[in-house]
């Protein structure tokens, strides 16, 4: 069983379907349990998502979260309170869930994540990656800003393998609320800052080019002569492509080359819906 975690508001439901489709397509022999943390998404929308997941042969488990849980937390720009739910998921998931893979909805899988899902945690709570090359310019600033100069780096929270079993035993959710309160004026990337500031010594690093490829940096790599990262390399090696930032492939103005991978699975969904309608 492959445990998958998502947490979002209603605006990201269309993108979530694309992400899920990409996971199902690239793991034909896996059975998915999709845990969907949300606050106040209408039953109709949850029901439609459940029918989609079940039509693909998998199970959806909605996890309703009190909207007031993070009422006092920092929320701004395009960030919402749902971004914090991944950090306390161990208190909401069933006892039989020992590990779970959290994915942002603005991600697609283009290869199997099974090996990643089975990563040995050691004594860590999370497996995650930094973002190269931007991290080389900002990691020291973020470490100084958050008061963690001894940290291994500054990790992106969009792809998180979570050691649910260990966090149940050791992690106190009150630490999250306390960190938010004490550092609210330092936060720039809110949930990510909490992840790094609070759990900097409990994160196992993995290669971002494989497990959390920031689509914005592909244009940067193209400027480097003979760089190994090209479309063929990505197609053969990358597991997750992450459409970070404000520009998203579902926006009409999006023109970046890596949008092709998002459109691949979006078109699969449209074809399936069209075929269903025709019948």
Beta strands, then each sheet from edge to edge (+ up, - down):
strand 1: 2-7
strand 2: 32-38
strand 3: 59-64
strand 4: 100-103
strand 5: 107-109
strand 6: 126-128
strand 7: 159-162
strand 8: 203-205
strand 9: 213-214
strand 10: 240-242
sheet 1: 3+ 2+ 1+ 4+ 7- 6+ 8+
sheet 2: 5+ 10- 9-
end
